[in-house]
Amino acid sequence: MEGHILADKVRRPCKGTDQEMSFIYSFLNSEDVARLCREIGHRFTSLQSAYLIDHSYRHTLEEKHRAFQWVTEYMPDEEMLFGSEGRAAIREGRKPETLHRFLEKYVHLQNQCLGEFLHTGIFRTTDTAAEGEFTGNACTIM
């Protein structure tokens, strides 16, 4: 019986050691869940790690960017097959974007937005992006 392709990708080991990877637990917003994950030795996938990093309430943007960098350097890349862009890529026969490339673009966009905010003092987010640019939340300077 053949294994599920996505499950095979998820099970690929990352290049980082368990000790190095344990910092991901600090990005969980619940200390109880983080403790349980540590106790059972739960290993997050690349995509799960990126999600936890992005949604952490306790980390600065700089800390998140360093964590994203660690994910791109030490964890396996994954095709992003979900969302409207992933479905459209599959439907049109294009190669879906990878998580590592997405994270690079996301960090660049966040740095760009931060720079504009520091320069103008005005910031808001929108779900539209310039054509051919990052697809996701984008900043708009008013």
C-alpha positions, 0 to 999 in steps of 0.5 A, a space after each residue: 500500500 502506497 503512503 500518502 504523499 503529504 504524509 511522507 513529506 511531513 515525516 521527513 526529518 529536519 536538518 536541525 537537532 531536537 534540541 535546536 528545534 525545541 525553541 519552536 515550543 516557545 512560540 506556542 501561546 499556551 504554556 500548557 500546550 507547550 509543556 505537553 508538546 515538550 513532554 511528548 516530544 512532538 515535532 512540528 512540520 515546517 508549515 506548522 512551525 511557520 504558523 506558530 511563529 507568525 501567530 505568537 503574541 510574545 515574540 518581536 518581529 525581529 525574533 519571528 524573522 530569525 525563527 522564519 530564517 531557521 525554518 528555511 535553513 533547517 526544515 524541509 520545504 513544502 509546496 503550499 497546496 492550500 488556499 485559492 492561490 495553491 488551488 489555482 496553481 494546480 488547476 492551471 498546471 503551475 508549480 505551487 509556491 513553496 513555504 520557504 519562498 513564501 516566508 522569504 517574501 513575507 519577511 521582505 513585505 513585513 520589513 518593507 511595511 515597517 520601514 514605511 511605517 517608521 518613515 511616515 507613521 501611517 500603516 494599515 493592512 489590506 488583503 489586496 497586493 500589487 499584481 505579481 507581488 506577495 499574495 496575502 496581507 499587504 501593507 498600504 501606506 495612507 
